[in-house]
Amino acid sequence: MKYDYIAILRYKMAILQVRDIDDRLYSSLKLIAKTENRSVSQEVILIIEKYLSNPTLFRSNPTKEFISLSGSWDDKRNADEIISSIKKTRSKSKRFDKSNVIFD
């Protein structure tokens, strides 16, 4: 009997409590858990495990993302032709005419 009690203590799990969670976030979490046939606790554990197994996947570096886009626009036209095309497709707006001035 003494050894059973020690075994129970050895495998005791930690308790994590999250306070002040946004209702929309909690609702989303509940919905995801339900669609995956898991409890909210199981879903939270899974999310944390995924993140901790490879946190670099979840960290975005805006500079690297921007640099990765360089060269991604392929167009046979030169810059002047592209600018001309953009200007031609713009519609004329009277939004900033003197008749539509908000301030004097």
Secondary structure, 3 states (H helix, E strand, C coil): CHHHHHHHHHCCCCCCCCCCCCHHHHHHHHHHHHHCCCCHHHHHHHHHHHHHHCHHHCCCCHHHHHHHHCCCCCCCCCHHHHHHHHHHHCCCCCCCCHHHCCCC
